[in-house]
Amino acid sequence: MPRYRLLLEYNGGPYQGWQRLPGIPTVQGALEEAAAKLDGAPVEVHGAGRTDSGVHATGQVAHMDLQTDRGTKVADAMNFHLRPHSISVLKAEKVDENFHARFSATERHYRFIIINRRAHLTLDEGLAWRISSKLDADKMHAAAQTLVGTHDFTTFRDTDCQAKSPVKTLNAISVSRYGDRVEVTCRSRSFLHRQVRSIVGSLVDVGRGKQPVGWIADILAATERTACGPISPPDGLYLEKVDYE
């Protein structure tokens, strides 16, 4: 059976996350429905990251096995069957059967977009988190650096997280301002459930001046979920890129 690797973009707003759920709109469910129409048989689609409800992607990667070799027509055919979903297959290519979208990944990149202004959102509604109070992005960036490296991230781990261990290695995190746009980017081989949203919410408390820069180090060391700041909404979070060897 030929295996295809898909590069995906989607607006996560209409979906209850990536993972297939019976009777509920999900990204995986929509992709598998489209693939079944393409292949004439049930198809299982495996994703690199199980994005939460409302989380977007500009560079999600998935793979699927088809009964028939579809050549170079897979992306166009999938997009035809995906209409009117807010999901696009940007690229599809045939890969070795040993490739696995999730387990072959070496690093995942996430970006969180905050619009820091008083006026309500129009073009970015549902695609960013608006914060009206002034944020100090430099303090947020300084506070975030204590998270780089291998740590027990229990504080930033959702209570429903199914990962075997709270210990993860955060390879990099940065906070940058571009006018009224503040972006938090981070990369790691893998993340805990809602880890990025938990980190961003806590960093925003530092940016607002509600907490000192050193507070992030303190709550990380606490390894206690109740020490975490408020969790950010999913609107501004994007799975931006997945790396493979």
ZABA-582837 format. One record per residue (C-alpha): x, y, z; residue in three letters. Coordinates in steps of 0.05 Angstrom, whole numbers, padded with zeros to 5 digits, always signed. Example, Ala and Ser with C-alpha at 12.3 -4.5 7.8 and 13.67 -1.06 7.14 Angstrom:
REM residues 2
+00246-00090+00156ALA/+00273-00021+00143SER/
//
This chain:
REM residues 245
+00000+00000+00000MET/+00031+00067-00020PRO/+00042+00115+00038ARG/+00032+00190+00028TYR/+00058+00247+00071ARG/+00012+00308+00075LEU/+00030+00380+00092LEU/-00032+00412+00122LEU/-00060+00480+00138GLU/-00124+00490+00177TYR/-00166+00538+00217ASN/-00181+00499+00280GLY/-00241+00541+00301GLY/-00296+00495+00274PRO/-00263+00431+00302TYR/-00259+00397+00369GLN/-00185+00386+00360GLY/-00146+00338+00317TRP/-00166+00270+00344GLN/-00225+00232+00314ARG/-00287+00232+00358LEU/-00353+00199+00338PRO/-00406+00249+00316GLY/-00361+00309+00331ILE/-00324+00351+00278PRO/-00249+00340+00283THR/-00191+00352+00235VAL/-00172+00278+00233GLN/-00244+00259+00221GLY/-00252+00307+00162ALA/-00187+00283+00131LEU/-00206+00209+00138GLU/-00274+00222+00107GLU/-00241+00257+00048ALA/-00189+00202+00041ALA/-00242+00148+00041ALA/-00278+00182-00016LYS/-00212+00186-00054LEU/-00191+00114-00042ASP/-00259+00080-00040GLY/-00244+00048+00027ALA/-00233+00069+00100PRO/-00167+00105+00110VAL/-00132+00122+00176GLU/-00095+00188+00177VAL/-00039+00197+00228HIS/-00019+00268+00250GLY/+00047+00294+00277ALA/+00012+00334+00331GLY/-00056+00325+00365ARG/-00076+00398+00366THR/-00129+00419+00416ASP/-00198+00445+00401SER/-00193+00513+00366GLY/-00118+00508+00353VAL/-00095+00523+00282HIS/-00039+00496+00238ALA/+00003+00524+00182THR/+00051+00465+00178GLY/+00018+00403+00207GLN/+00043+00338+00178VAL/+00004+00273+00170ALA/+00010+00208+00133HIS/-00039+00157+00105MET/-00036+00091+00067ASP/-00078+00084+00004LEU/-00098+00021-00033GLN/-00079+00051-00100THR/-00020+00093-00122ASP/-00050+00161-00138ARG/+00014+00193-00165GLY/+00016+00268-00160THR/-00059+00278-00156LYS/-00068+00265-00082VAL/-00065+00338-00057ALA/-00115+00363-00109ASP/-00161+00303-00099ALA/-00160+00310-00023MET/-00175+00385-00028ASN/-00234+00370-00074PHE/-00264+00321-00023HIS/-00248+00367+00036LEU/-00294+00422+00013ARG/-00323+00461+00049PRO/-00278+00446+00109HIS/-00227+00498+00130SER/-00171+00448+00118ILE/-00122+00449+00059SER/-00071+00398+00036VAL/-00013+00442+00015LEU/+00030+00385-00009LYS/+00026+00309-00016ALA/+00084+00263-00031GLU/+00097+00189-00032LYS/+00143+00166+00024VAL/+00176+00103+00050ASP/+00132+00057+00090GLU/+00177+00068+00151ASN/+00158+00142+00154PHE/+00110+00159+00211HIS/+00083+00230+00217ALA/+00084+00227+00293ARG/+00140+00180+00313PHE/+00190+00201+00260SER/+00186+00275+00279ALA/+00248+00305+00311THR/+00221+00374+00330GLU/+00155+00411+00331ARG/+00149+00487+00325HIS/+00091+00526+00354TYR/+00074+00600+00348ARG/+00025+00638+00392PHE/-00001+00705+00366ILE/-00025+00760+00413ILE/-00055+00825+00388ILE/-00039+00877+00441ASN/-00088+00934+00431ARG/-00153+00963+00459ARG/-00194+00958+00395ALA/-00231+00893+00383HIS/-00207+00845+00330LEU/-00237+00844+00260THR/-00191+00809+00210LEU/-00157+00769+00265ASP/-00221+00748+00302GLU/-00212+00676+00323GLY/-00140+00675+00298LEU/-00105+00712+00355ALA/-00113+00729+00429TRP/-00129+00803+00440ARG/-00101+00833+00504ILE/-00119+00905+00516SER/-00071+00920+00573SER/+00001+00937+00553LYS/+00048+00878+00552LEU/+00123+00882+00564ASP/+00149+00832+00513ALA/+00221+00840+00537ASP/+00203+00818+00607LYS/+00162+00760+00579MET/+00222+00738+00538HIS/+00270+00743+00597ALA/+00222+00703+00641ALA/+00213+00649+00588ALA/+00287+00633+00583GLN/+00285+00595+00649THR/+00241+00543+00614LEU/+00294+00525+00563VAL/+00325+00456+00575GLY/+00300+00392+00607THR/+00251+00402+00664HIS/+00193+00371+00700ASP/+00137+00412+00668PHE/+00081+00389+00715THR/+00062+00461+00729THR/+00047+00472+00655PHE/+00015+00404+00644ARG/-00061+00395+00636ASP/-00093+00350+00688THR/-00120+00306+00632ASP/-00051+00298+00599CYS/-00038+00225+00581GLN/+00038+00231+00572ALA/+00077+00179+00612LYS/+00123+00232+00642SER/+00120+00307+00655PRO/+00194+00314+00638VAL/+00205+00348+00571LYS/+00261+00385+00537THR/+00243+00454+00511LEU/+00296+00470+00458ASN/+00279+00544+00450ALA/+00227+00597+00467ILE/+00224+00670+00448SER/+00177+00729+00456VAL/+00179+00785+00404SER/+00139+00847+00390ARG/+00121+00872+00321TYR/+00079+00935+00331GLY/+00016+00914+00367ASP/+00031+00841+00352ARG/+00067+00798+00405VAL/+00090+00729+00384GLU/+00113+00671+00427VAL/+00150+00617+00390THR/+00176+00552+00419CYS/+00203+00486+00395ARG/+00212+00418+00425SER/+00212+00345+00403ARG/+00145+00338+00438SER/+00099+00377+00484PHE/+00052+00360+00540LEU/-00023+00370+00533HIS/-00036+00446+00535ARG/+00036+00460+00554GLN/+00044+00518+00506VAL/-00022+00551+00525ARG/-00004+00544+00598SER/+00064+00575+00588ILE/+00036+00633+00547VAL/-00018+00648+00598GLY/+00033+00652+00653SER/+00081+00695+00611LEU/+00023+00744+00599VAL/+00017+00754+00674ASP/+00090+00774+00674VAL/+00080+00819+00613GLY/+00021+00854+00647ARG/+00064+00867+00709GLY/+00021+00822+00753LYS/+00081+00778+00768GLN/+00157+00790+00769PRO/+00204+00760+00717VAL/+00230+00709+00768GLY/+00159+00681+00780TRP/+00163+00634+00720ILE/+00224+00600+00749ALA/+00188+00595+00816ASP/+00126+00561+00789ILE/+00166+00515+00744LEU/+00205+00492+00806ALA/+00140+00482+00844ALA/+00120+00425+00797THR/+00048+00438+00818GLU/-00008+00450+00768ARG/-00044+00498+00816THR/+00017+00544+00812ALA/+00005+00557+00738CYS/-00023+00623+00714GLY/-00087+00628+00672PRO/-00087+00585+00609ILE/-00090+00624+00544SER/-00147+00612+00496PRO/-00133+00568+00435PRO/-00146+00623+00383ASP/-00075+00647+00377GLY/-00039+00580+00376LEU/-00010+00550+00311TYR/+00028+00486+00297LEU/+00076+00519+00250GLU/+00126+00466+00229LYS/+00148+00395+00241VAL/+00220+00373+00229ASP/+00243+00305+00206TYR/+00312+00276+00194GLU/
//
